[in-house]
Amino acid sequence: MCTVEYYEQLHNDSTRQEGFDEGYNTSQKEIITNALDNGRTPEQISDFTGIDLKIVQEVADKHINENS
């Protein structure tokens, strides 16, 4: 493998990981907002899903501001 191919592979791996991370974060946000819409508190969501309470609270704050 030449240097150019090596760096192309690194770029592809990095891009793939970024896509995975973005999808994962989007899924977490969707789970949180759906639970909020169904009357769950951030603490309940965090306890049930294992998502850090700080992250749940940040998403909840954004969700409230978007729907105000």
PQR file of N, CA, C, O and H, with PARSE charges and radii, in Angstrom:
ATOM      1  N   MET A   1       0.849  -1.161   0.000 -0.4000 1.5000
ATOM      2  CA  MET A   1       0.000   0.000   0.000 -0.0000 2.0000
ATOM      3  C   MET A   1       0.899   1.230   0.000  0.5500 1.7000
ATOM      4  O   MET A   1       1.822   1.335   0.808 -0.5500 1.4000
ATOM      5  N   CYS A   2       0.624   2.157  -0.911 -0.4000 1.5000
ATOM      6  CA  CYS A   2       1.438   3.370  -0.974 -0.0000 2.0000
ATOM      7  C   CYS A   2       0.896   4.401   0.016  0.5500 1.7000
ATOM      8  O   CYS A   2      -0.183   4.227   0.584 -0.5500 1.4000
ATOM      9  H   CYS A   2      -0.125   2.072  -1.567  0.4000 1.0000
ATOM     10  N   THR A   3       1.642   5.448   0.206 -0.4000 1.5000
ATOM     11  CA  THR A   3       1.283   6.473   1.176 -0.0000 2.0000
ATOM     12  C   THR A   3      -0.076   7.101   0.879  0.5500 1.7000
ATOM     13  O   THR A   3      -0.867   7.333   1.793 -0.5500 1.4000
ATOM     14  H   THR A   3       2.518   5.589  -0.255  0.4000 1.0000
ATOM     15  N   VAL A   4      -0.347   7.375  -0.392 -0.4000 1.5000
ATOM     16  CA  VAL A   4      -1.621   7.986  -0.778 -0.0000 2.0000
ATOM     17  C   VAL A   4      -2.783   7.052  -0.426  0.5500 1.7000
ATOM     18  O   VAL A   4      -3.791   7.494   0.125 -0.5500 1.4000
ATOM     19  H   VAL A   4       0.296   7.186  -1.134  0.4000 1.0000
ATOM     20  N   GLU A   5      -2.642   5.788  -0.739 -0.4000 1.5000
ATOM     21  CA  GLU A   5      -3.699   4.825  -0.408 -0.0000 2.0000
ATOM     22  C   GLU A   5      -3.897   4.722   1.098  0.5500 1.7000
ATOM     23  O   GLU A   5      -5.023   4.591   1.579 -0.5500 1.4000
ATOM     24  H   GLU A   5      -1.823   5.429  -1.186  0.4000 1.0000
ATOM     25  N   TYR A   6      -2.799   4.782   1.831 -0.4000 1.5000
ATOM     26  CA  TYR A   6      -2.871   4.714   3.290 -0.0000 2.0000
ATOM     27  C   TYR A   6      -3.686   5.881   3.833  0.5500 1.7000
ATOM     28  O   TYR A   6      -4.571   5.687   4.666 -0.5500 1.4000
ATOM     29  H   TYR A   6      -1.885   4.888   1.440  0.4000 1.0000
ATOM     30  N   TYR A   7      -3.390   7.098   3.363 -0.4000 1.5000
ATOM     31  CA  TYR A   7      -4.116   8.272   3.843 -0.0000 2.0000
ATOM     32  C   TYR A   7      -5.564   8.281   3.374  0.5500 1.7000
ATOM     33  O   TYR A   7      -6.442   8.763   4.089 -0.5500 1.4000
ATOM     34  H   TYR A   7      -2.671   7.256   2.686  0.4000 1.0000
ATOM     35  N   GLU A   8      -5.821   7.757   2.191 -0.4000 1.5000
ATOM     36  CA  GLU A   8      -7.208   7.632   1.733 -0.0000 2.0000
ATOM     37  C   GLU A   8      -7.976   6.680   2.637  0.5500 1.7000
ATOM     38  O   GLU A   8      -9.129   6.944   2.978 -0.5500 1.4000
ATOM     39  H   GLU A   8      -5.108   7.365   1.610  0.4000 1.0000
ATOM     40  N   GLN A   9      -7.354   5.584   3.026 -0.4000 1.5000
ATOM     41  CA  GLN A   9      -7.996   4.620   3.917 -0.0000 2.0000
ATOM     42  C   GLN A   9      -8.251   5.239   5.293  0.5500 1.7000
ATOM     43  O   GLN A   9      -9.311   5.031   5.883 -0.5500 1.4000
ATOM     44  H   GLN A   9      -6.417   5.369   2.749  0.4000 1.0000
ATOM     45  N   LEU A  10      -7.279   5.999   5.799 -0.4000 1.5000
ATOM     46  CA  LEU A  10      -7.479   6.678   7.079 -0.0000 2.0000
ATOM     47  C   LEU A  10      -8.649   7.645   7.004  0.5500 1.7000
ATOM     48  O   LEU A  10      -9.460   7.723   7.927 -0.5500 1.4000
ATOM     49  H   LEU A  10      -6.418   6.168   5.319  0.4000 1.0000
ATOM     50  N   HIS A  11      -8.734   8.380   5.903 -0.4000 1.5000
ATOM     51  CA  HIS A  11      -9.833   9.328   5.707 -0.0000 2.0000
ATOM     52  C   HIS A  11     -11.170   8.585   5.655  0.5500 1.7000
ATOM     53  O   HIS A  11     -12.139   9.008   6.285 -0.5500 1.4000
ATOM     54  H   HIS A  11      -8.075   8.317   5.154  0.4000 1.0000
ATOM     55  N   ASN A  12     -11.226   7.495   4.915 -0.4000 1.5000
ATOM     56  CA  ASN A  12     -12.456   6.714   4.812 -0.0000 2.0000
ATOM     57  C   ASN A  12     -12.878   6.156   6.170  0.5500 1.7000
ATOM     58  O   ASN A  12     -14.059   6.185   6.517 -0.5500 1.4000
ATOM     59  H   ASN A  12     -10.439   7.151   4.403  0.4000 1.0000
ATOM     60  N   ASP A  13     -11.915   5.648   6.934 -0.4000 1.5000
ATOM     61  CA  ASP A  13     -12.217   5.121   8.264 -0.0000 2.0000
ATOM     62  C   ASP A  13     -12.731   6.225   9.174  0.5500 1.7000
ATOM     63  O   ASP A  13     -13.677   6.022   9.936 -0.5500 1.4000
ATOM     64  H   ASP A  13     -10.956   5.624   6.652  0.4000 1.0000
ATOM     65  N   SER A  14     -12.106   7.395   9.091 -0.4000 1.5000
ATOM     66  CA  SER A  14     -12.516   8.529   9.908 -0.0000 2.0000
ATOM     67  C   SER A  14     -13.921   8.988   9.535  0.5500 1.7000
ATOM     68  O   SER A  14     -14.742   9.272  10.407 -0.5500 1.4000
ATOM     69  H   SER A  14     -11.338   7.559   8.472  0.4000 1.0000
ATOM     70  N   THR A  15     -14.189   9.058   8.245 -0.4000 1.5000
ATOM     71  CA  THR A  15     -15.507   9.470   7.763 -0.0000 2.0000
ATOM     72  C   THR A  15     -16.565   8.474   8.200  0.5500 1.7000
ATOM     73  O   THR A  15     -17.657   8.867   8.611 -0.5500 1.4000
ATOM     74  H   THR A  15     -13.522   8.828   7.537  0.4000 1.0000
ATOM     75  N   ARG A  16     -16.255   7.202   8.117 -0.4000 1.5000
ATOM     76  CA  ARG A  16     -17.188   6.150   8.536 -0.0000 2.0000
ATOM     77  C   ARG A  16     -17.506   6.289  10.023  0.5500 1.7000
ATOM     78  O   ARG A  16     -18.667   6.191  10.420 -0.5500 1.4000
ATOM     79  H   ARG A  16     -15.368   6.883   7.783  0.4000 1.0000
ATOM     80  N   GLN A  17     -16.485   6.517  10.844 -0.4000 1.5000
ATOM     81  CA  GLN A  17     -16.673   6.675  12.288 -0.0000 2.0000
ATOM     82  C   GLN A  17     -17.503   7.924  12.584  0.5500 1.7000
ATOM     83  O   GLN A  17     -18.372   7.893  13.454 -0.5500 1.4000
ATOM     84  H   GLN A  17     -15.542   6.597  10.521  0.4000 1.0000
ATOM     85  N   GLU A  18     -17.246   9.014  11.874 -0.4000 1.5000
ATOM     86  CA  GLU A  18     -18.020  10.236  12.067 -0.0000 2.0000
ATOM     87  C   GLU A  18     -19.497   9.997  11.738  0.5500 1.7000
ATOM     88  O   GLU A  18     -20.379  10.487  12.443 -0.5500 1.4000
ATOM     89  H   GLU A  18     -16.539   9.039  11.167  0.4000 1.0000
ATOM     90  N   GLY A  19     -19.760   9.255  10.681 -0.4000 1.5000
ATOM     91  CA  GLY A  19     -21.130   8.924  10.307 -0.0000 2.0000
ATOM     92  C   GLY A  19     -21.810   8.075  11.365  0.5500 1.7000
ATOM     93  O   GLY A  19     -22.976   8.294  11.693 -0.5500 1.4000
ATOM     94  H   GLY A  19     -19.043   8.857  10.108  0.4000 1.0000
ATOM     95  N   PHE A  20     -21.086   7.115  11.891 -0.4000 1.5000
ATOM     96  CA  PHE A  20     -21.623   6.275  12.960 -0.0000 2.0000
ATOM     97  C   PHE A  20     -21.948   7.115  14.187  0.5500 1.7000
ATOM     98  O   PHE A  20     -23.026   6.984  14.768 -0.5500 1.4000
ATOM     99  H   PHE A  20     -20.139   6.937  11.624  0.4000 1.0000
ATOM    100  N   ASP A  21     -21.015   7.977  14.578 -0.4000 1.5000
ATOM    101  CA  ASP A  21     -21.220   8.818  15.759 -0.0000 2.0000
ATOM    102  C   ASP A  21     -22.421   9.743  15.578  0.5500 1.7000
ATOM    103  O   ASP A  21     -23.216   9.928  16.500 -0.5500 1.4000
ATOM    104  H   ASP A  21     -20.140   8.083  14.105  0.4000 1.0000
ATOM    105  N   GLU A  22     -22.546  10.320  14.386 -0.4000 1.5000
ATOM    106  CA  GLU A  22     -23.667  11.213  14.107 -0.0000 2.0000
ATOM    107  C   GLU A  22     -24.997  10.461  14.193  0.5500 1.7000
ATOM    108  O   GLU A  22     -25.964  10.965  14.763 -0.5500 1.4000
ATOM    109  H   GLU A  22     -21.900  10.169  13.637  0.4000 1.0000
ATOM    110  N   GLY A  23     -25.040   9.276  13.634 -0.4000 1.5000
ATOM    111  CA  GLY A  23     -26.251   8.462  13.701 -0.0000 2.0000
ATOM    112  C   GLY A  23     -26.593   8.065  15.121  0.5500 1.7000
ATOM    113  O   GLY A  23     -27.762   8.070  15.506 -0.5500 1.4000
ATOM    114  H   GLY A  23     -24.254   8.866  13.171  0.4000 1.0000
ATOM    115  N   TYR A  24     -25.588   7.724  15.896 -0.4000 1.5000
ATOM    116  CA  TYR A  24     -25.794   7.345  17.293 -0.0000 2.0000
ATOM    117  C   TYR A  24     -26.356   8.523  18.082  0.5500 1.7000
ATOM    118  O   TYR A  24     -27.305   8.370  18.851 -0.5500 1.4000
ATOM    119  H   TYR A  24     -24.639   7.720  15.583  0.4000 1.0000
ATOM    120  N   ASN A  25     -25.762   9.698  17.885 -0.4000 1.5000
ATOM    121  CA  ASN A  25     -26.221  10.885  18.599 -0.0000 2.0000
ATOM    122  C   ASN A  25     -27.644  11.259  18.195  0.5500 1.7000
ATOM    123  O   ASN A  25     -28.445  11.662  19.039 -0.5500 1.4000
ATOM    124  H   ASN A  25     -24.991   9.822  17.260  0.4000 1.0000
ATOM    125  N   THR A  26     -27.958  11.126  16.919 -0.4000 1.5000
ATOM    126  CA  THR A  26     -29.309  11.408  16.441 -0.0000 2.0000
ATOM    127  C   THR A  26     -30.305  10.455  17.074  0.5500 1.7000
ATOM    128  O   THR A  26     -31.396  10.869  17.464 -0.5500 1.4000
ATOM    129  H   THR A  26     -27.307  10.798  16.234  0.4000 1.0000
ATOM    130  N   SER A  27     -29.946   9.193  17.180 -0.4000 1.5000
ATOM    131  CA  SER A  27     -30.824   8.199  17.807 -0.0000 2.0000
ATOM    132  C   SER A  27     -31.063   8.525  19.277  0.5500 1.7000
ATOM    133  O   SER A  27     -32.188   8.425  19.767 -0.5500 1.4000
ATOM    134  H   SER A  27     -29.060   8.856  16.863  0.4000 1.0000
ATOM    135  N   GLN A  28     -30.004   8.913  19.974 -0.4000 1.5000
ATOM    136  CA  GLN A  28     -30.150   9.278  21.384 -0.0000 2.0000
ATOM    137  C   GLN A  28     -31.109  10.458  21.529  0.5500 1.7000
ATOM    138  O   GLN A  28     -31.991  10.446  22.388 -0.5500 1.4000
ATOM    139  H   GLN A  28     -29.090   8.994  19.576  0.4000 1.0000
ATOM    140  N   LYS A  29     -30.935  11.472  20.690 -0.4000 1.5000
ATOM    141  CA  LYS A  29     -31.801  12.652  20.765 -0.0000 2.0000
ATOM    142  C   LYS A  29     -33.250  12.280  20.484  0.5500 1.7000
ATOM    143  O   LYS A  29     -34.165  12.791  21.131 -0.5500 1.4000
ATOM    144  H   LYS A  29     -30.218  11.482  19.992  0.4000 1.0000
ATOM    145  N   GLU A  30     -33.456  11.399  19.531 -0.4000 1.5000
ATOM    146  CA  GLU A  30     -34.813  10.977  19.196 -0.0000 2.0000
ATOM    147  C   GLU A  30     -35.455  10.208  20.353  0.5500 1.7000
ATOM    148  O   GLU A  30     -36.629  10.415  20.660 -0.5500 1.4000
ATOM    149  H   GLU A  30     -32.713  10.984  19.006  0.4000 1.0000
ATOM    150  N   ILE A  31     -34.704   9.341  20.980 -0.4000 1.5000
ATOM    151  CA  ILE A  31     -35.210   8.599  22.134 -0.0000 2.0000
ATOM    152  C   ILE A  31     -35.581   9.565  23.254  0.5500 1.7000
ATOM    153  O   ILE A  31     -36.641   9.442  23.867 -0.5500 1.4000
ATOM    154  H   ILE A  31     -33.750   9.173  20.731  0.4000 1.0000
ATOM    155  N   ILE A  32     -34.705  10.520  23.512 -0.4000 1.5000
ATOM    156  CA  ILE A  32     -34.946  11.484  24.593 -0.0000 2.0000
ATOM    157  C   ILE A  32     -36.175  12.332  24.299  0.5500 1.7000
ATOM    158  O   ILE A  32     -37.035  12.489  25.166 -0.5500 1.4000
ATOM    159  H   ILE A  32     -33.844  10.620  23.014  0.4000 1.0000
ATOM    160  N   THR A  33     -36.273  12.882  23.091 -0.4000 1.5000
ATOM    161  CA  THR A  33     -37.413  13.753  22.779 -0.0000 2.0000
ATOM    162  C   THR A  33     -38.725  12.973  22.774  0.5500 1.7000
ATOM    163  O   THR A  33     -39.753  13.496  23.205 -0.5500 1.4000
ATOM    164  H   THR A  33     -35.574  12.755  22.387  0.4000 1.0000
ATOM    165  N   ASN A  34     -38.705  11.741  22.295 -0.4000 1.5000
ATOM    166  CA  ASN A  34     -39.925  10.928  22.340 -0.0000 2.0000
ATOM    167  C   ASN A  34     -40.361  10.665  23.783  0.5500 1.7000
ATOM    168  O   ASN A  34     -41.548  10.735  24.099 -0.5500 1.4000
ATOM    169  H   ASN A  34     -37.870  11.316  21.944  0.4000 1.0000
ATOM    170  N   ALA A  35     -39.412  10.366  24.642 -0.4000 1.5000
ATOM    171  CA  ALA A  35     -39.734  10.117  26.046 -0.0000 2.0000
ATOM    172  C   ALA A  35     -40.257  11.390  26.722  0.5500 1.7000
ATOM    173  O   ALA A  35     -41.191  11.332  27.521 -0.5500 1.4000
ATOM    174  H   ALA A  35     -38.447  10.308  24.385  0.4000 1.0000
ATOM    175  N   LEU A  36     -39.654  12.533  26.399 -0.4000 1.5000
ATOM    176  CA  LEU A  36     -40.132  13.801  26.955 -0.0000 2.0000
ATOM    177  C   LEU A  36     -41.559  14.076  26.507  0.5500 1.7000
ATOM    178  O   LEU A  36     -42.398  14.497  27.303 -0.5500 1.4000
ATOM    179  H   LEU A  36     -38.895  12.580  25.749  0.4000 1.0000
ATOM    180  N   ASP A  37     -41.826  13.835  25.230 -0.4000 1.5000
ATOM    181  CA  ASP A  37     -43.171  14.048  24.691 -0.0000 2.0000
ATOM    182  C   ASP A  37     -44.203  13.126  25.338  0.5500 1.7000
ATOM    183  O   ASP A  37     -45.397  13.424  25.339 -0.5500 1.4000
ATOM    184  H   ASP A  37     -41.144  13.493  24.584  0.4000 1.0000
ATOM    185  N   ASN A  38     -43.737  12.009  25.886 -0.4000 1.5000
ATOM    186  CA  ASN A  38     -44.631  11.061  26.564 -0.0000 2.0000
ATOM    187  C   ASN A  38     -44.672  11.283  28.077  0.5500 1.7000
ATOM    188  O   ASN A  38     -45.139  10.426  28.827 -0.5500 1.4000
ATOM    189  H   ASN A  38     -42.767  11.767  25.885  0.4000 1.0000
ATOM    190  N   GLY A  39     -44.175  12.447  28.515 -0.4000 1.5000
ATOM    191  CA  GLY A  39     -44.306  12.830  29.918 -0.0000 2.0000
ATOM    192  C   GLY A  39     -43.225  12.345  30.855  0.5500 1.7000
ATOM    193  O   GLY A  39     -43.380  12.459  32.071 -0.5500 1.4000
ATOM    194  H   GLY A  39     -43.796  13.143  27.906  0.4000 1.0000
ATOM    195  N   ARG A  40     -42.141  11.812  30.339 -0.4000 1.5000
ATOM    196  CA  ARG A  40     -41.058  11.340  31.200 -0.0000 2.0000
ATOM    197  C   ARG A  40     -40.168  12.515  31.598  0.5500 1.7000
ATOM    198  O   ARG A  40     -40.003  13.468  30.837 -0.5500 1.4000
ATOM    199  H   ARG A  40     -42.015  11.719  29.351  0.4000 1.0000
ATOM    200  N   THR A  41     -39.604  12.435  32.788 -0.4000 1.5000
ATOM    201  CA  THR A  41     -38.674  13.462  33.255 -0.0000 2.0000
ATOM    202  C   THR A  41     -37.264  13.108  32.774  0.5500 1.7000
ATOM    203  O   THR A  41     -36.988  11.951  32.456 -0.5500 1.4000
ATOM    204  H   THR A  41     -39.738  11.661  33.407  0.4000 1.0000
ATOM    205  N   PRO A  42     -36.374  14.104  32.722 -0.5600 1.5000
ATOM    206  CA  PRO A  42     -34.989  13.798  32.354  0.2800 2.0000
ATOM    207  C   PRO A  42     -34.358  12.733  33.252  0.5500 1.7000
ATOM    208  O   PRO A  42     -33.586  11.898  32.782 -0.5500 1.4000
ATOM    209  N   GLU A  43     -34.687  12.767  34.534 -0.4000 1.5000
ATOM    210  CA  GLU A  43     -34.134  11.778  35.460 -0.0000 2.0000
ATOM    211  C   GLU A  43     -34.629  10.371  35.123  0.5500 1.7000
ATOM    212  O   GLU A  43     -33.856   9.413  35.154 -0.5500 1.4000
ATOM    213  H   GLU A  43     -35.314  13.446  34.915  0.4000 1.0000
ATOM    214  N   GLN A  44     -35.913  10.252  34.802 -0.4000 1.5000
ATOM    215  CA  GLN A  44     -36.467   8.948  34.424 -0.0000 2.0000
ATOM    216  C   GLN A  44     -35.819   8.438  33.141  0.5500 1.7000
ATOM    217  O   GLN A  44     -35.493   7.256  33.025 -0.5500 1.4000
ATOM    218  H   GLN A  44     -36.540  11.030  34.777  0.4000 1.0000
ATOM    219  N   ILE A  45     -35.640   9.325  32.196 -0.4000 1.5000
ATOM    220  CA  ILE A  45     -35.028   8.942  30.908 -0.0000 2.0000
ATOM    221  C   ILE A  45     -33.603   8.469  31.133  0.5500 1.7000
ATOM    222  O   ILE A  45     -33.191   7.440  30.598 -0.5500 1.4000
ATOM    223  H   ILE A  45     -35.905  10.285  32.290  0.4000 1.0000
ATOM    224  N   SER A  46     -32.859   9.215  31.919 -0.4000 1.5000
ATOM    225  CA  SER A  46     -31.468   8.847  32.200 -0.0000 2.0000
ATOM    226  C   SER A  46     -31.384   7.503  32.918  0.5500 1.7000
ATOM    227  O   SER A  46     -30.553   6.661  32.575 -0.5500 1.4000
ATOM    228  H   SER A  46     -33.194  10.051  32.354  0.4000 1.0000
ATOM    229  N   ASP A  47     -32.241   7.307  33.909 -0.4000 1.5000
ATOM    230  CA  ASP A  47     -32.246   6.036  34.657 -0.0000 2.0000
ATOM    231  C   ASP A  47     -32.573   4.861  33.746  0.5500 1.7000
ATOM    232  O   ASP A  47     -31.930   3.814  33.821 -0.5500 1.4000
ATOM    233  H   ASP A  47     -32.916   7.991  34.188  0.4000 1.0000
ATOM    234  N   PHE A  48     -33.567   5.035  32.892 -0.4000 1.5000
ATOM    235  CA  PHE A  48     -34.020   3.938  32.044 -0.0000 2.0000
ATOM    236  C   PHE A  48     -33.051   3.625  30.908  0.5500 1.7000
ATOM    237  O   PHE A  48     -32.803   2.457  30.607 -0.5500 1.4000
ATOM    238  H   PHE A  48     -34.089   5.885  32.832  0.4000 1.0000
ATOM    239  N   THR A  49     -32.500   4.669  30.274 -0.4000 1.5000
ATOM    240  CA  THR A  49     -31.664   4.463  29.085 -0.0000 2.0000
ATOM    241  C   THR A  49     -30.181   4.331  29.389  0.5500 1.7000
ATOM    242  O   THR A  49     -29.425   3.761  28.602 -0.5500 1.4000
ATOM    243  H   THR A  49     -32.701   5.617  30.519  0.4000 1.0000
ATOM    244  N   GLY A  50     -29.770   4.860  30.531 -0.4000 1.5000
ATOM    245  CA  GLY A  50     -28.344   4.858  30.842 -0.0000 2.0000
ATOM    246  C   GLY A  50     -27.597   6.015  30.202  0.5500 1.7000
ATOM    247  O   GLY A  50     -26.373   6.100  30.301 -0.5500 1.4000
ATOM    248  H   GLY A  50     -30.384   5.324  31.170  0.4000 1.0000
ATOM    249  N   ILE A  51     -28.336   6.911  29.540 -0.4000 1.5000
ATOM    250  CA  ILE A  51     -27.721   8.108  28.954 -0.0000 2.0000
ATOM    251  C   ILE A  51     -27.445   9.075  30.098  0.5500 1.7000
ATOM    252  O   ILE A  51     -28.286   9.273  30.975 -0.5500 1.4000
ATOM    253  H   ILE A  51     -29.331   6.842  29.460  0.4000 1.0000
ATOM    254  N   ASP A  52     -26.261   9.672  30.081 -0.4000 1.5000
ATOM    255  CA  ASP A  52     -25.858  10.601  31.127 -0.0000 2.0000
ATOM    256  C   ASP A  52     -26.920  11.686  31.315  0.5500 1.7000
ATOM    257  O   ASP A  52     -27.430  12.233  30.336 -0.5500 1.4000
ATOM    258  H   ASP A  52     -25.577   9.512  29.369  0.4000 1.0000
ATOM    259  N   LEU A  53     -27.250  11.996  32.561 -0.4000 1.5000
ATOM    260  CA  LEU A  53     -28.289  12.973  32.869 -0.0000 2.0000
ATOM    261  C   LEU A  53     -27.972  14.337  32.262  0.5500 1.7000
ATOM    262  O   LEU A  53     -28.877  15.045  31.819 -0.5500 1.4000
ATOM    263  H   LEU A  53     -26.836  11.552  33.356  0.4000 1.0000
ATOM    264  N   LYS A  54     -26.710  14.704  32.239 -0.4000 1.5000
ATOM    265  CA  LYS A  54     -26.317  16.001  31.672 -0.0000 2.0000
ATOM    266  C   LYS A  54     -26.697  16.077  30.191  0.5500 1.7000
ATOM    267  O   LYS A  54     -27.179  17.110  29.727 -0.5500 1.4000
ATOM    268  H   LYS A  54     -25.975  14.129  32.599  0.4000 1.0000
ATOM    269  N   ILE A  55     -26.483  15.000  29.459 -0.4000 1.5000
ATOM    270  CA  ILE A  55     -26.834  14.958  28.038 -0.0000 2.0000
ATOM    271  C   ILE A  55     -28.346  15.020  27.879  0.5500 1.7000
ATOM    272  O   ILE A  55     -28.852  15.750  27.027 -0.5500 1.4000
ATOM    273  H   ILE A  55     -26.091  14.161  29.836  0.4000 1.0000
ATOM    274  N   VAL A  56     -29.070  14.259  28.692 -0.4000 1.5000
ATOM    275  CA  VAL A  56     -30.528  14.259  28.622 -0.0000 2.0000
ATOM    276  C   VAL A  56     -31.055  15.667  28.904  0.5500 1.7000
ATOM    277  O   VAL A  56     -31.963  16.139  28.220 -0.5500 1.4000
ATOM    278  H   VAL A  56     -28.659  13.665  29.384  0.4000 1.0000
ATOM    279  N   GLN A  57     -30.493  16.328  29.899 -0.4000 1.5000
ATOM    280  CA  GLN A  57     -30.949  17.673  30.261 -0.0000 2.0000
ATOM    281  C   GLN A  57     -30.675  18.670  29.140  0.5500 1.7000
ATOM    282  O   GLN A  57     -31.506  19.534  28.863 -0.5500 1.4000
ATOM    283  H   GLN A  57     -29.756  15.944  30.455  0.4000 1.0000
ATOM    284  N   GLU A  58     -29.519  18.555  28.495 -0.4000 1.5000
ATOM    285  CA  GLU A  58     -29.191  19.444  27.371 -0.0000 2.0000
ATOM    286  C   GLU A  58     -30.187  19.265  26.228  0.5500 1.7000
ATOM    287  O   GLU A  58     -30.672  20.244  25.660 -0.5500 1.4000
ATOM    288  H   GLU A  58     -28.843  17.852  28.721  0.4000 1.0000
ATOM    289  N   VAL A  59     -30.484  18.026  25.899 -0.4000 1.5000
ATOM    290  CA  VAL A  59     -31.448  17.754  24.827 -0.0000 2.0000
ATOM    291  C   VAL A  59     -32.830  18.243  25.233  0.5500 1.7000
ATOM    292  O   VAL A  59     -33.559  18.797  24.411 -0.5500 1.4000
ATOM    293  H   VAL A  59     -30.090  17.231  26.360  0.4000 1.0000
ATOM    294  N   ALA A  60     -33.196  18.042  26.498 -0.4000 1.5000
ATOM    295  CA  ALA A  60     -34.505  18.483  26.991 -0.0000 2.0000
ATOM    296  C   ALA A  60     -34.621  20.004  26.898  0.5500 1.7000
ATOM    297  O   ALA A  60     -35.655  20.522  26.478 -0.5500 1.4000
ATOM    298  H   ALA A  60     -32.604  17.591  27.166  0.4000 1.0000
ATOM    299  N   ASP A  61     -33.575  20.713  27.285 -0.4000 1.5000
ATOM    300  CA  ASP A  61     -33.594  22.173  27.221 -0.0000 2.0000
ATOM    301  C   ASP A  61     -33.783  22.657  25.784  0.5500 1.7000
ATOM    302  O   ASP A  61     -34.584  23.557  25.529 -0.5500 1.4000
ATOM    303  H   ASP A  61     -32.735  20.292  27.627  0.4000 1.0000
ATOM    304  N   LYS A  62     -33.050  22.061  24.852 -0.4000 1.5000
ATOM    305  CA  LYS A  62     -33.177  22.425  23.434 -0.0000 2.0000
ATOM    306  C   LYS A  62     -34.571  22.106  22.918  0.5500 1.7000
ATOM    307  O   LYS A  62     -35.156  22.887  22.169 -0.5500 1.4000
ATOM    308  H   LYS A  62     -32.399  21.330  25.059  0.4000 1.0000
ATOM    309  N   HIS A  63     -35.095  20.966  23.317 -0.4000 1.5000
ATOM    310  CA  HIS A  63     -36.417  20.526  22.872 -0.0000 2.0000
ATOM    311  C   HIS A  63     -37.492  21.486  23.376  0.5500 1.7000
ATOM    312  O   HIS A  63     -38.416  21.828  22.639 -0.5500 1.4000
ATOM    313  H   HIS A  63     -34.620  20.331  23.926  0.4000 1.0000
ATOM    314  N   ILE A  64     -37.374  21.913  24.610 -0.4000 1.5000
ATOM    315  CA  ILE A  64     -38.342  22.851  25.194 -0.0000 2.0000
ATOM    316  C   ILE A  64     -38.273  24.192  24.452  0.5500 1.7000
ATOM    317  O   ILE A  64     -39.305  24.786  24.140 -0.5500 1.4000
ATOM    318  H   ILE A  64     -36.623  21.635  25.209  0.4000 1.0000
ATOM    319  N   ASN A  65     -37.062  24.661  24.174 -0.4000 1.5000
ATOM    320  CA  ASN A  65     -36.893  25.943  23.481 -0.0000 2.0000
ATOM    321  C   ASN A  65     -37.434  25.881  22.059  0.5500 1.7000
ATOM    322  O   ASN A  65     -38.004  26.858  21.575 -0.5500 1.4000
ATOM    323  H   ASN A  65     -36.223  24.179  24.427  0.4000 1.0000
ATOM    324  N   GLU A  66     -37.265  24.753  21.387 -0.4000 1.5000
ATOM    325  CA  GLU A  66     -37.765  24.602  20.016 -0.0000 2.0000
ATOM    326  C   GLU A  66     -39.282  24.565  19.974  0.5500 1.7000
ATOM    327  O   GLU A  66     -39.887  24.999  18.994 -0.5500 1.4000
ATOM    328  H   GLU A  66     -36.801  23.960  21.780  0.4000 1.0000
ATOM    329  N   ASN A  67     -39.900  24.052  21.027 -0.4000 1.5000
ATOM    330  CA  ASN A  67     -41.355  23.896  21.045 -0.0000 2.0000
ATOM    331  C   ASN A  67     -42.067  25.013  21.803  0.5500 1.7000
ATOM    332  O   ASN A  67     -43.269  24.928  22.056 -0.5500 1.4000
ATOM    333  H   ASN A  67     -39.409  23.699  21.823  0.4000 1.0000
ATOM    334  N   SER A  68     -41.332  26.048  22.162 -0.4000 1.5000
ATOM    335  CA  SER A  68     -41.968  27.168  22.879 -0.0000 2.0000
ATOM    336  C   SER A  68     -42.476  28.223  21.922  0.5500 1.7000
ATOM    337  O   SER A  68     -43.037  29.230  22.354 -0.5500 1.4000
ATOM    338  H   SER A  68     -40.355  26.117  21.956  0.4000 1.0000
TER
END
